[in-house]
């Protein structure tokens, strides 16, 4: 389930405050930080972004 565009416009990475890229149509559904030094991927569960740094996947 994709994240609403209006919500995505106001969300930011909690770690570095950079915008998030919507990868919620992928498997696994995620919002990925676009910051150059961060790159954390936050899970989207049942259409709800989980913006907790402890829950984020580290970049490969």
C-alpha distance matrix in Angstrom:
0.0 3.8 6.6 9.2 12.1 14.7 13.5 13.3 16.8 18.3 16.8 19.2 19.9 21.9 24.3 25.4 23.9 22.7 19.6 16.3 14.7 11.0 10.3 6.7 6.6 9.7 10.8 11.1 8.2 10.6 12.2 15.6 18.8 20.8 24.0 26.7 27.9 24.8 21.7 20.0 16.4 14.6 12.0 8.6 8.7 6.9 5.2 8.9 10.8 13.8 16.5 19.4 21.6 22.6 19.0 18.6 19.3 22.4 22.7 24.4
3.8 0.0 3.8 6.4 8.6 11.6 10.7 10.0 13.4 15.2 14.0 16.4 17.5 19.9 22.3 23.0 21.1 19.7 16.4 13.2 11.5 7.8 8.1 5.2 5.9 9.4 11.6 11.8 8.3 9.6 10.1 13.3 16.2 17.8 21.2 24.0 25.5 22.6 19.6 18.4 15.1 13.5 11.9 8.7 10.3 9.4 6.3 9.1 10.0 13.5 15.4 18.7 20.7 22.2 19.0 17.9 18.7 21.5 21.4 23.4
6.6 3.8 0.0 3.8 6.4 8.6 7.0 6.7 10.3 11.7 10.6 13.3 14.9 17.1 19.8 20.4 18.3 17.2 13.9 11.1 10.4 7.3 9.0 6.7 8.9 11.9 14.0 13.5 9.7 9.6 8.9 12.4 14.6 16.4 19.4 22.6 24.0 21.1 18.6 17.2 14.3 12.3 11.3 8.2 10.3 9.8 6.0 7.3 7.8 11.6 12.9 16.5 18.7 20.6 17.8 16.8 18.3 20.9 21.1 23.6
9.2 6.4 3.8 0.0 3.8 5.5 5.3 6.3 8.9 10.6 10.8 14.1 16.4 18.6 21.6 21.9 19.1 18.1 14.6 12.6 12.2 9.6 12.1 10.2 11.9 15.2 17.6 17.3 13.5 13.2 12.0 15.1 16.8 18.0 21.0 24.3 26.0 23.3 21.1 20.0 17.5 15.5 14.9 11.9 13.6 12.5 8.8 9.8 10.6 14.3 15.2 19.0 21.3 23.5 20.9 20.0 21.7 24.1 24.2 26.8
12.1 8.6 6.4 3.8 0.0 3.8 5.4 5.0 6.3 9.1 10.0 13.1 15.8 18.4 21.2 20.8 17.8 16.3 12.6 11.3 10.8 9.0 12.2 11.5 13.1 16.1 19.0 18.8 15.2 14.3 12.2 14.7 15.8 16.2 19.2 22.5 24.6 22.3 20.2 19.8 17.8 16.5 16.6 14.1 16.5 15.9 12.1 12.8 12.7 16.3 16.4 20.1 22.0 24.7 22.4 20.9 22.4 24.3 23.9 26.6
14.7 11.6 8.6 5.5 3.8 0.0 3.8 5.5 5.3 7.1 9.2 12.6 15.9 18.0 21.1 20.6 17.3 16.4 13.1 12.6 13.1 12.0 15.3 14.6 16.5 19.5 22.1 21.6 17.8 16.7 14.3 16.7 17.1 17.7 20.2 23.7 25.6 23.3 21.8 21.2 19.5 17.8 18.3 15.8 17.9 17.3 13.6 13.5 13.4 16.7 16.4 20.2 22.3 25.1 23.2 22.1 24.1 25.9 25.9 28.9
13.5 10.7 7.0 5.3 5.4 3.8 0.0 3.8 5.4 5.6 6.4 10.1 13.1 14.8 18.2 18.2 15.1 14.7 11.7 10.8 11.9 10.8 14.0 12.9 15.6 18.2 20.4 19.4 15.7 14.2 11.8 14.5 15.0 16.3 18.6 22.2 23.7 21.0 19.6 18.5 16.8 14.7 15.2 12.9 15.0 14.8 11.2 10.3 9.9 13.1 12.8 16.5 18.8 21.5 19.7 18.8 21.1 23.1 23.5 26.6
13.3 10.0 6.7 6.3 5.0 5.5 3.8 0.0 3.8 5.5 5.2 8.1 10.9 13.4 16.3 15.9 13.0 11.9 8.5 7.3 8.2 7.6 11.1 11.0 13.7 15.9 18.4 17.5 13.9 11.9 9.1 11.3 11.7 12.7 15.3 18.8 20.5 18.0 16.4 15.7 14.2 12.7 13.7 12.0 14.9 15.4 11.8 11.1 9.6 12.7 12.0 15.7 17.4 20.3 18.5 16.9 18.8 20.5 20.4 23.5
16.8 13.4 10.3 8.9 6.3 5.3 5.4 3.8 0.0 3.8 5.8 8.3 11.8 14.3 17.0 15.9 12.5 11.3 8.0 8.6 9.9 10.3 14.1 14.5 17.0 19.2 21.8 21.0 17.5 15.3 12.1 13.5 13.0 13.2 15.3 18.8 20.8 18.8 17.7 17.6 16.7 15.6 17.1 15.7 18.6 19.1 15.5 14.6 13.1 15.8 14.5 18.0 19.4 22.7 21.3 19.5 21.4 22.6 22.4 25.5
18.3 15.2 11.7 10.6 9.1 7.1 5.6 5.5 3.8 0.0 3.8 6.6 10.3 12.0 15.1 14.4 10.7 10.8 8.4 9.4 11.9 12.5 16.0 16.1 19.1 21.1 23.3 22.0 18.6 16.1 12.8 14.2 13.3 14.1 15.5 19.2 20.6 18.4 17.9 17.3 16.8 15.2 17.0 15.8 18.4 19.2 15.8 14.1 12.4 14.5 12.7 16.0 17.6 20.9 20.0 18.6 21.1 22.3 22.6 26.1
16.8 14.0 10.6 10.8 10.0 9.2 6.4 5.2 5.8 3.8 0.0 3.8 7.0 8.8 12.0 11.9 8.7 8.9 6.9 6.9 9.9 10.6 13.8 13.9 17.3 18.8 20.6 19.0 15.8 13.0 9.7 11.2 10.3 11.9 13.3 17.1 18.0 15.4 14.8 13.8 13.3 11.5 13.5 12.8 15.7 17.1 14.0 11.9 9.4 11.1 9.1 12.4 13.9 17.2 16.2 14.8 17.4 18.7 19.3 22.8
19.2 16.4 13.3 14.1 13.1 12.6 10.1 8.1 8.3 6.6 3.8 0.0 3.8 6.2 8.7 8.1 5.1 5.5 4.8 5.8 9.5 11.4 14.2 15.2 18.6 19.4 21.0 19.3 16.6 13.2 9.6 9.8 7.8 9.5 10.0 13.8 14.5 12.0 12.0 11.3 11.8 10.8 13.7 14.0 17.2 19.2 16.4 14.2 11.0 11.8 8.8 11.5 12.0 15.6 15.2 13.3 15.7 16.4 16.8 20.5
19.9 17.5 14.9 16.4 15.8 15.9 13.1 10.9 11.8 10.3 7.0 3.8 0.0 3.8 5.4 5.7 4.6 5.4 6.3 6.3 9.9 12.0 14.0 15.2 18.8 18.8 20.0 18.0 15.8 12.1 8.9 8.3 5.9 8.5 8.4 11.9 11.8 8.9 9.1 8.0 9.2 8.7 12.1 13.5 16.7 19.3 17.1 14.7 11.0 10.8 7.4 9.2 8.7 12.5 12.4 10.2 12.6 12.9 13.7 17.4
21.9 19.9 17.1 18.6 18.4 18.0 14.8 13.4 14.3 12.0 8.8 6.2 3.8 0.0 3.8 5.9 5.6 8.2 9.8 10.0 13.6 15.3 17.1 17.8 21.5 21.5 22.2 19.8 17.8 14.3 11.7 11.4 9.3 12.0 11.2 14.4 13.5 10.5 11.5 9.7 11.1 9.9 13.2 14.7 17.3 20.1 18.3 15.3 11.8 10.5 6.7 7.3 6.9 10.7 11.5 10.3 13.3 13.7 15.3 19.1
24.3 22.3 19.8 21.6 21.2 21.1 18.2 16.3 17.0 15.1 12.0 8.7 5.4 3.8 0.0 3.8 6.1 8.3 11.0 11.4 14.6 16.9 18.2 19.5 23.0 22.5 23.0 20.6 19.2 15.5 13.1 11.8 9.1 11.5 9.7 12.2 10.5 7.7 9.8 8.4 11.0 10.9 14.5 16.8 19.5 22.7 21.1 18.3 14.6 13.0 9.4 8.9 6.7 10.3 11.9 10.1 12.4 11.8 13.4 17.1
25.4 23.0 20.4 21.9 20.8 20.6 18.2 15.9 15.9 14.4 11.9 8.1 5.7 5.9 3.8 0.0 3.8 5.6 9.1 10.6 13.9 16.8 18.5 20.3 23.6 23.2 24.2 22.2 20.6 16.8 13.8 12.0 8.5 9.6 7.1 9.7 8.6 6.9 9.4 9.6 12.4 13.0 16.7 18.7 21.8 24.8 22.7 20.2 16.5 15.6 12.0 12.3 10.4 14.0 15.2 12.9 14.6 13.5 14.1 17.7
23.9 21.1 18.3 19.1 17.8 17.3 15.1 13.0 12.5 10.7 8.7 5.1 4.6 5.6 6.1 3.8 0.0 3.8 6.7 8.9 12.6 15.3 17.7 19.2 22.6 22.8 24.2 22.4 20.1 16.5 13.1 11.9 8.6 9.6 8.1 11.4 11.5 9.8 11.3 11.3 13.3 13.2 16.7 17.9 21.1 23.6 21.1 18.6 15.2 15.0 11.4 12.7 11.9 15.7 16.4 14.3 16.4 16.0 16.4 20.1
22.7 19.7 17.2 18.1 16.3 16.4 14.7 11.9 11.3 10.8 8.9 5.5 5.4 8.2 8.3 5.6 3.8 0.0 3.8 6.6 9.7 13.0 15.4 17.5 20.6 20.7 22.5 21.0 18.8 15.1 11.6 9.8 6.4 6.1 5.2 8.9 10.1 8.7 9.4 10.5 12.2 12.9 16.4 17.5 21.0 23.4 20.7 18.8 15.4 15.8 12.7 14.5 13.5 17.2 17.4 14.6 16.0 15.4 15.0 18.5
19.6 16.4 13.9 14.6 12.6 13.1 11.7 8.5 8.0 8.4 6.9 4.8 6.3 9.8 11.0 9.1 6.7 3.8 0.0 3.8 6.8 9.8 12.8 14.7 17.6 18.2 20.5 19.2 16.6 13.3 9.5 8.5 6.2 5.9 7.3 10.9 12.7 11.1 10.5 11.3 11.8 12.2 15.1 15.6 19.2 21.1 18.1 16.7 13.6 14.9 12.4 15.0 14.8 18.4 17.7 15.0 16.4 16.4 15.8 19.1
16.3 13.2 11.1 12.6 11.3 12.6 10.8 7.3 8.6 9.4 6.9 5.8 6.3 10.0 11.4 10.6 8.9 6.6 3.8 0.0 3.8 6.5 9.2 11.1 14.1 14.6 16.7 15.5 12.8 9.5 5.8 5.3 4.6 5.7 8.4 11.8 13.4 11.0 9.3 9.4 8.9 9.1 11.8 12.2 15.9 17.9 15.0 13.9 10.8 12.4 10.5 13.4 13.4 16.7 15.3 12.6 13.7 14.4 13.8 17.0
14.7 11.5 10.4 12.2 10.8 13.1 11.9 8.2 9.9 11.9 9.9 9.5 9.9 13.6 14.6 13.9 12.6 9.7 6.8 3.8 0.0 3.8 6.3 9.0 11.3 11.7 14.4 13.8 11.2 8.5 5.5 5.0 6.2 6.4 10.0 12.7 14.8 12.7 10.0 10.6 9.2 10.1 12.0 12.1 15.8 17.5 14.7 14.6 11.9 14.0 13.0 15.9 15.9 18.8 16.9 13.9 14.2 15.0 13.8 16.4
11.0 7.8 7.3 9.6 9.0 12.0 10.8 7.6 10.3 12.5 10.6 11.4 12.0 15.3 16.9 16.8 15.3 13.0 9.8 6.5 3.8 0.0 3.8 5.5 7.8 9.1 12.0 11.6 8.6 6.8 4.9 6.7 9.2 10.1 13.7 16.3 18.1 15.7 12.7 12.5 10.0 10.0 10.6 9.7 13.2 14.4 11.5 12.1 10.2 12.9 13.0 16.2 16.9 19.3 16.8 14.3 14.7 16.3 15.5 17.8
10.3 8.1 9.0 12.1 12.2 15.3 14.0 11.1 14.1 16.0 13.8 14.2 14.0 17.1 18.2 18.5 17.7 15.4 12.8 9.2 6.3 3.8 0.0 3.8 5.5 5.5 8.3 8.3 5.9 5.1 5.5 6.9 10.3 11.6 15.1 17.2 18.7 16.1 12.7 12.2 9.1 9.7 9.5 9.0 12.3 13.7 11.6 12.7 11.0 13.3 14.0 16.7 17.2 19.0 16.1 13.6 13.2 15.0 14.0 15.8
6.7 5.2 6.7 10.2 11.5 14.6 12.9 11.0 14.5 16.1 13.9 15.2 15.2 17.8 19.5 20.3 19.2 17.5 14.7 11.1 9.0 5.5 3.8 0.0 3.8 5.4 7.6 7.4 3.9 4.9 6.5 9.3 12.8 14.6 18.0 20.4 21.6 18.7 15.4 14.1 10.6 9.8 8.3 6.6 9.2 10.1 8.1 9.9 9.1 11.8 13.4 16.2 17.5 18.9 15.6 14.0 14.1 16.7 16.5 18.3
6.6 5.9 8.9 11.9 13.1 16.5 15.6 13.7 17.0 19.1 17.3 18.6 18.8 21.5 23.0 23.6 22.6 20.6 17.6 14.1 11.3 7.8 5.5 3.8 0.0 3.8 6.8 8.1 5.9 8.1 9.9 12.2 15.7 17.0 20.6 22.6 24.1 21.5 18.0 17.1 13.6 13.3 11.6 9.8 11.7 11.8 10.2 12.8 12.7 15.4 17.2 19.9 21.1 22.3 18.8 17.2 16.8 19.2 18.5 19.7
9.7 9.4 11.9 15.2 16.1 19.5 18.2 15.9 19.2 21.1 18.8 19.4 18.8 21.5 22.5 23.2 22.8 20.7 18.2 14.6 11.7 9.1 5.5 5.4 3.8 0.0 3.8 5.6 5.2 7.4 10.0 11.3 15.1 16.5 19.8 21.4 22.6 20.0 16.3 15.5 12.0 12.6 10.9 10.3 12.3 13.3 12.4 14.5 13.8 15.7 17.4 19.6 20.2 21.0 17.7 15.7 14.6 16.8 15.9 16.6
10.8 11.6 14.0 17.6 19.0 22.1 20.4 18.4 21.8 23.3 20.6 21.0 20.0 22.2 23.0 24.2 24.2 22.5 20.5 16.7 14.4 12.0 8.3 7.6 6.8 3.8 0.0 3.0 5.1 8.0 11.4 12.8 16.5 18.5 21.5 22.9 23.5 20.7 17.1 15.8 12.2 12.5 10.2 10.2 11.4 12.8 12.9 14.8 14.2 15.4 17.5 19.1 19.6 19.8 16.3 14.9 13.4 16.0 15.6 15.9
11.1 11.8 13.5 17.3 18.8 21.6 19.4 17.5 21.0 22.0 19.0 19.3 18.0 19.8 20.6 22.2 22.4 21.0 19.2 15.5 13.8 11.6 8.3 7.4 8.1 5.6 3.0 0.0 3.8 6.2 9.9 11.4 15.0 17.4 20.1 21.7 22.0 18.9 15.5 13.6 10.0 10.0 7.5 8.1 9.4 11.6 11.9 13.1 12.2 12.9 15.0 16.3 16.9 16.9 13.3 12.1 10.8 13.8 14.0 14.7
8.2 8.3 9.7 13.5 15.2 17.8 15.7 13.9 17.5 18.6 15.8 16.6 15.8 17.8 19.2 20.6 20.1 18.8 16.6 12.8 11.2 8.6 5.9 3.9 5.9 5.2 5.1 3.8 0.0 3.8 7.2 9.7 13.4 15.8 18.7 20.9 21.5 18.3 15.0 13.1 9.3 8.5 6.0 5.3 7.5 9.3 8.7 10.1 9.1 10.7 12.8 14.9 16.0 16.7 13.1 11.8 11.6 14.6 14.9 16.4
10.6 9.6 9.6 13.2 14.3 16.7 14.2 11.9 15.3 16.1 13.0 13.2 12.1 14.3 15.5 16.8 16.5 15.1 13.3 9.5 8.5 6.8 5.1 4.9 8.1 7.4 8.0 6.2 3.8 0.0 3.8 6.1 9.7 12.4 15.1 17.4 17.9 14.7 11.6 9.6 5.9 5.3 4.5 5.2 8.6 11.2 9.9 10.0 7.7 9.0 10.1 12.3 13.0 14.3 11.1 9.1 9.3 12.0 12.2 14.4
12.2 10.1 8.9 12.0 12.2 14.3 11.8 9.1 12.1 12.8 9.7 9.6 8.9 11.7 13.1 13.8 13.1 11.6 9.5 5.8 5.5 4.9 5.5 6.5 9.9 10.0 11.4 9.9 7.2 3.8 0.0 3.8 6.7 9.4 12.2 15.0 15.8 12.6 9.9 8.4 5.6 5.1 6.5 7.0 10.8 13.2 11.0 10.4 7.3 9.0 8.8 11.5 12.1 14.4 11.9 9.4 10.3 12.2 12.2 15.1
15.6 13.3 12.4 15.1 14.7 16.7 14.5 11.3 13.5 14.2 11.2 9.8 8.3 11.4 11.8 12.0 11.9 9.8 8.5 5.3 5.0 6.7 6.9 9.3 12.2 11.3 12.8 11.4 9.7 6.1 3.8 0.0 3.8 6.3 9.0 11.4 12.3 9.4 6.3 5.9 4.3 6.2 8.8 10.4 14.1 16.8 14.7 14.0 10.7 11.5 10.4 12.5 11.9 14.4 12.5 9.2 9.2 10.0 9.3 12.2
18.8 16.2 14.6 16.8 15.8 17.1 15.0 11.7 13.0 13.3 10.3 7.8 5.9 9.3 9.1 8.5 8.6 6.4 6.2 4.6 6.2 9.2 10.3 12.8 15.7 15.1 16.5 15.0 13.4 9.7 6.7 3.8 0.0 3.8 5.6 8.5 9.4 6.7 4.7 5.4 6.3 8.1 11.4 13.2 16.9 19.6 17.4 16.1 12.5 12.9 10.7 12.4 11.2 14.4 13.5 10.1 10.6 10.4 9.6 13.0
20.8 17.8 16.4 18.0 16.2 17.7 16.3 12.7 13.2 14.1 11.9 9.5 8.5 12.0 11.5 9.6 9.6 6.1 5.9 5.7 6.4 10.1 11.6 14.6 17.0 16.5 18.5 17.4 15.8 12.4 9.4 6.3 3.8 0.0 3.8 6.4 8.7 7.5 6.0 8.5 9.6 11.7 14.9 16.3 20.1 22.5 20.0 19.1 15.7 16.5 14.3 16.1 14.8 18.0 17.3 13.7 13.8 12.9 11.2 14.1
24.0 21.2 19.4 21.0 19.2 20.2 18.6 15.3 15.3 15.5 13.3 10.0 8.4 11.2 9.7 7.1 8.1 5.2 7.3 8.4 10.0 13.7 15.1 18.0 20.6 19.8 21.5 20.1 18.7 15.1 12.2 9.0 5.6 3.8 0.0 3.8 5.6 5.3 6.0 8.7 11.1 13.3 16.9 18.7 22.4 25.1 22.8 21.3 17.7 17.8 15.0 16.2 14.2 17.5 17.7 14.2 14.4 12.8 11.4 14.5
26.7 24.0 22.6 24.3 22.5 23.7 22.2 18.8 18.8 19.2 17.1 13.8 11.9 14.4 12.2 9.7 11.4 8.9 10.9 11.8 12.7 16.3 17.2 20.4 22.6 21.4 22.9 21.7 20.9 17.4 15.0 11.4 8.5 6.4 3.8 0.0 3.8 5.8 6.8 10.3 13.0 15.8 19.3 21.5 25.1 28.0 25.8 24.6 20.9 20.9 18.2 19.0 16.5 19.4 19.7 16.2 15.6 13.2 11.1 13.4
27.9 25.5 24.0 26.0 24.6 25.6 23.7 20.5 20.8 20.6 18.0 14.5 11.8 13.5 10.5 8.6 11.5 10.1 12.7 13.4 14.8 18.1 18.7 21.6 24.1 22.6 23.5 22.0 21.5 17.9 15.8 12.3 9.4 8.7 5.6 3.8 0.0 3.8 6.5 9.3 12.7 15.4 19.0 21.7 25.1 28.3 26.5 24.8 21.1 20.4 17.5 17.5 14.5 17.2 18.1 14.7 14.1 11.3 9.8 12.4
24.8 22.6 21.1 23.3 22.3 23.3 21.0 18.0 18.8 18.4 15.4 12.0 8.9 10.5 7.7 6.9 9.8 8.7 11.1 11.0 12.7 15.7 16.1 18.7 21.5 20.0 20.7 18.9 18.3 14.7 12.6 9.4 6.7 7.5 5.3 5.8 3.8 0.0 3.8 5.7 9.2 11.7 15.4 18.1 21.4 24.7 23.1 21.3 17.5 16.6 13.9 13.9 11.0 13.7 14.4 11.0 10.8 8.5 7.8 11.1
21.7 19.6 18.6 21.1 20.2 21.8 19.6 16.4 17.7 17.9 14.8 12.0 9.1 11.5 9.8 9.4 11.3 9.4 10.5 9.3 10.0 12.7 12.7 15.4 18.0 16.3 17.1 15.5 15.0 11.6 9.9 6.3 4.7 6.0 6.0 6.8 6.5 3.8 0.0 3.8 6.4 9.6 12.9 15.6 19.0 22.2 20.6 19.3 15.7 15.2 13.2 13.8 11.4 13.9 13.5 9.7 8.9 7.1 5.6 9.0
20.0 18.4 17.2 20.0 19.8 21.2 18.5 15.7 17.6 17.3 13.8 11.3 8.0 9.7 8.4 9.6 11.3 10.5 11.3 9.4 10.6 12.5 12.2 14.1 17.1 15.5 15.8 13.6 13.1 9.6 8.4 5.9 5.4 8.5 8.7 10.3 9.3 5.7 3.8 0.0 3.8 6.4 9.9 12.9 16.1 19.5 18.2 16.6 13.0 12.0 10.1 10.3 8.0 10.3 9.7 5.9 5.8 5.2 5.8 9.5
16.4 15.1 14.3 17.5 17.8 19.5 16.8 14.2 16.7 16.8 13.3 11.8 9.2 11.1 11.0 12.4 13.3 12.2 11.8 8.9 9.2 10.0 9.1 10.6 13.6 12.0 12.2 10.0 9.3 5.9 5.6 4.3 6.3 9.6 11.1 13.0 12.7 9.2 6.4 3.8 0.0 3.8 6.6 9.5 12.8 16.1 14.9 13.8 10.4 9.9 9.2 10.1 9.1 10.8 8.8 5.3 5.0 6.6 7.2 10.3
14.6 13.5 12.3 15.5 16.5 17.8 14.7 12.7 15.6 15.2 11.5 10.8 8.7 9.9 10.9 13.0 13.2 12.9 12.2 9.1 10.1 10.0 9.7 9.8 13.3 12.6 12.5 10.0 8.5 5.3 5.1 6.2 8.1 11.7 13.3 15.8 15.4 11.7 9.6 6.4 3.8 0.0 3.8 6.7 9.7 13.1 12.1 10.4 7.0 6.1 5.9 7.4 7.7 9.4 6.8 4.6 6.5 9.2 10.7 13.8
12.0 11.9 11.3 14.9 16.6 18.3 15.2 13.7 17.1 17.0 13.5 13.7 12.1 13.2 14.5 16.7 16.7 16.4 15.1 11.8 12.0 10.6 9.5 8.3 11.6 10.9 10.2 7.5 6.0 4.5 6.5 8.8 11.4 14.9 16.9 19.3 19.0 15.4 12.9 9.9 6.6 3.8 0.0 3.8 6.3 9.8 9.6 8.4 6.1 5.6 7.6 9.1 10.4 10.9 7.4 6.7 8.0 11.5 13.1 15.4
8.6 8.7 8.2 11.9 14.1 15.8 12.9 12.0 15.7 15.8 12.8 14.0 13.5 14.7 16.8 18.7 17.9 17.5 15.6 12.2 12.1 9.7 9.0 6.6 9.8 10.3 10.2 8.1 5.3 5.2 7.0 10.4 13.2 16.3 18.7 21.5 21.7 18.1 15.6 12.9 9.5 6.7 3.8 0.0 3.8 6.6 5.8 5.3 4.3 5.9 8.7 11.1 13.2 14.0 10.5 10.3 11.7 15.1 16.4 18.7
8.7 10.3 10.3 13.6 16.5 17.9 15.0 14.9 18.6 18.4 15.7 17.2 16.7 17.3 19.5 21.8 21.1 21.0 19.2 15.9 15.8 13.2 12.3 9.2 11.7 12.3 11.4 9.4 7.5 8.6 10.8 14.1 16.9 20.1 22.4 25.1 25.1 21.4 19.0 16.1 12.8 9.7 6.3 3.8 0.0 3.8 5.4 5.2 6.4 7.1 10.8 12.5 15.1 15.1 11.5 12.4 13.9 17.6 19.2 21.3
6.9 9.4 9.8 12.5 15.9 17.3 14.8 15.4 19.1 19.2 17.1 19.2 19.3 20.1 22.7 24.8 23.6 23.4 21.1 17.9 17.5 14.4 13.7 10.1 11.8 13.3 12.8 11.6 9.3 11.2 13.2 16.8 19.6 22.5 25.1 28.0 28.3 24.7 22.2 19.5 16.1 13.1 9.8 6.6 3.8 0.0 3.8 5.5 8.4 10.1 13.6 15.7 18.6 18.7 15.2 16.1 17.6 21.2 22.6 24.6
5.2 6.3 6.0 8.8 12.1 13.6 11.2 11.8 15.5 15.8 14.0 16.4 17.1 18.3 21.1 22.7 21.1 20.7 18.1 15.0 14.7 11.5 11.6 8.1 10.2 12.4 12.9 11.9 8.7 9.9 11.0 14.7 17.4 20.0 22.8 25.8 26.5 23.1 20.6 18.2 14.9 12.1 9.6 5.8 5.4 3.8 0.0 3.8 6.6 9.5 12.4 15.3 18.0 18.9 15.6 15.8 17.5 20.8 21.9 24.1
8.9 9.1 7.3 9.8 12.8 13.5 10.3 11.1 14.6 14.1 11.9 14.2 14.7 15.3 18.3 20.2 18.6 18.8 16.7 13.9 14.6 12.1 12.7 9.9 12.8 14.5 14.8 13.1 10.1 10.0 10.4 14.0 16.1 19.1 21.3 24.6 24.8 21.3 19.3 16.6 13.8 10.4 8.4 5.3 5.2 5.5 3.8 0.0 3.8 6.4 9.2 12.0 15.1 16.2 13.2 13.8 16.2 19.4 20.9 23.6
10.8 10.0 7.8 10.6 12.7 13.4 9.9 9.6 13.1 12.4 9.4 11.0 11.0 11.8 14.6 16.5 15.2 15.4 13.6 10.8 11.9 10.2 11.0 9.1 12.7 13.8 14.2 12.2 9.1 7.7 7.3 10.7 12.5 15.7 17.7 20.9 21.1 17.5 15.7 13.0 10.4 7.0 6.1 4.3 6.4 8.4 6.6 3.8 0.0 3.8 5.9 9.0 11.8 13.3 10.6 10.6 13.1 16.1 17.6 20.5
13.8 13.5 11.6 14.3 16.3 16.7 13.1 12.7 15.8 14.5 11.1 11.8 10.8 10.5 13.0 15.6 15.0 15.8 14.9 12.4 14.0 12.9 13.3 11.8 15.4 15.7 15.4 12.9 10.7 9.0 9.0 11.5 12.9 16.5 17.8 20.9 20.4 16.6 15.2 12.0 9.9 6.1 5.6 5.9 7.1 10.1 9.5 6.4 3.8 0.0 3.8 5.8 8.9 9.8 7.3 8.2 11.3 14.4 16.6 19.6
16.5 15.4 12.9 15.2 16.4 16.4 12.8 12.0 14.5 12.7 9.1 8.8 7.4 6.7 9.4 12.0 11.4 12.7 12.4 10.5 13.0 13.0 14.0 13.4 17.2 17.4 17.5 15.0 12.8 10.1 8.8 10.4 10.7 14.3 15.0 18.2 17.5 13.9 13.2 10.1 9.2 5.9 7.6 8.7 10.8 13.6 12.4 9.2 5.9 3.8 0.0 3.8 6.5 8.8 7.5 7.5 11.0 13.3 15.4 18.8
19.4 18.7 16.5 19.0 20.1 20.2 16.5 15.7 18.0 16.0 12.4 11.5 9.2 7.3 8.9 12.3 12.7 14.5 15.0 13.4 15.9 16.2 16.7 16.2 19.9 19.6 19.1 16.3 14.9 12.3 11.5 12.5 12.4 16.1 16.2 19.0 17.5 13.9 13.8 10.3 10.1 7.4 9.1 11.1 12.5 15.7 15.3 12.0 9.0 5.8 3.8 0.0 3.8 5.4 5.3 6.4 10.2 12.3 15.2 18.4
21.6 20.7 18.7 21.3 22.0 22.3 18.8 17.4 19.4 17.6 13.9 12.0 8.7 6.9 6.7 10.4 11.9 13.5 14.8 13.4 15.9 16.9 17.2 17.5 21.1 20.2 19.6 16.9 16.0 13.0 12.1 11.9 11.2 14.8 14.2 16.5 14.5 11.0 11.4 8.0 9.1 7.7 10.4 13.2 15.1 18.6 18.0 15.1 11.8 8.9 6.5 3.8 0.0 3.8 5.4 5.1 8.4 9.5 12.5 15.8
22.6 22.2 20.6 23.5 24.7 25.1 21.5 20.3 22.7 20.9 17.2 15.6 12.5 10.7 10.3 14.0 15.7 17.2 18.4 16.7 18.8 19.3 19.0 18.9 22.3 21.0 19.8 16.9 16.7 14.3 14.4 14.4 14.4 18.0 17.5 19.4 17.2 13.7 13.9 10.3 10.8 9.4 10.9 14.0 15.1 18.7 18.9 16.2 13.3 9.8 8.8 5.4 3.8 0.0 3.8 5.7 8.4 9.9 13.5 16.3
19.0 19.0 17.8 20.9 22.4 23.2 19.7 18.5 21.3 20.0 16.2 15.2 12.4 11.5 11.9 15.2 16.4 17.4 17.7 15.3 16.9 16.8 16.1 15.6 18.8 17.7 16.3 13.3 13.1 11.1 11.9 12.5 13.5 17.3 17.7 19.7 18.1 14.4 13.5 9.7 8.8 6.8 7.4 10.5 11.5 15.2 15.6 13.2 10.6 7.3 7.5 5.3 5.4 3.8 0.0 3.8 6.7 9.5 12.9 15.5
18.6 17.9 16.8 20.0 20.9 22.1 18.8 16.9 19.5 18.6 14.8 13.3 10.2 10.3 10.1 12.9 14.3 14.6 15.0 12.6 13.9 14.3 13.6 14.0 17.2 15.7 14.9 12.1 11.8 9.1 9.4 9.2 10.1 13.7 14.2 16.2 14.7 11.0 9.7 5.9 5.3 4.6 6.7 10.3 12.4 16.1 15.8 13.8 10.6 8.2 7.5 6.4 5.1 5.7 3.8 0.0 3.8 6.4 9.3 12.3
19.3 18.7 18.3 21.7 22.4 24.1 21.1 18.8 21.4 21.1 17.4 15.7 12.6 13.3 12.4 14.6 16.4 16.0 16.4 13.7 14.2 14.7 13.2 14.1 16.8 14.6 13.4 10.8 11.6 9.3 10.3 9.2 10.6 13.8 14.4 15.6 14.1 10.8 8.9 5.8 5.0 6.5 8.0 11.7 13.9 17.6 17.5 16.2 13.1 11.3 11.0 10.2 8.4 8.4 6.7 3.8 0.0 3.8 6.5 8.8
22.4 21.5 20.9 24.1 24.3 25.9 23.1 20.5 22.6 22.3 18.7 16.4 12.9 13.7 11.8 13.5 16.0 15.4 16.4 14.4 15.0 16.3 15.0 16.7 19.2 16.8 16.0 13.8 14.6 12.0 12.2 10.0 10.4 12.9 12.8 13.2 11.3 8.5 7.1 5.2 6.6 9.2 11.5 15.1 17.6 21.2 20.8 19.4 16.1 14.4 13.3 12.3 9.5 9.9 9.5 6.4 3.8 0.0 3.8 6.5
22.7 21.4 21.1 24.2 23.9 25.9 23.5 20.4 22.4 22.6 19.3 16.8 13.7 15.3 13.4 14.1 16.4 15.0 15.8 13.8 13.8 15.5 14.0 16.5 18.5 15.9 15.6 14.0 14.9 12.2 12.2 9.3 9.6 11.2 11.4 11.1 9.8 7.8 5.6 5.8 7.2 10.7 13.1 16.4 19.2 22.6 21.9 20.9 17.6 16.6 15.4 15.2 12.5 13.5 12.9 9.3 6.5 3.8 0.0 3.8
24.4 23.4 23.6 26.8 26.6 28.9 26.6 23.5 25.5 26.1 22.8 20.5 17.4 19.1 17.1 17.7 20.1 18.5 19.1 17.0 16.4 17.8 15.8 18.3 19.7 16.6 15.9 14.7 16.4 14.4 15.1 12.2 13.0 14.1 14.5 13.4 12.4 11.1 9.0 9.5 10.3 13.8 15.4 18.7 21.3 24.6 24.1 23.6 20.5 19.6 18.8 18.4 15.8 16.3 15.5 12.3 8.8 6.5 3.8 0.0
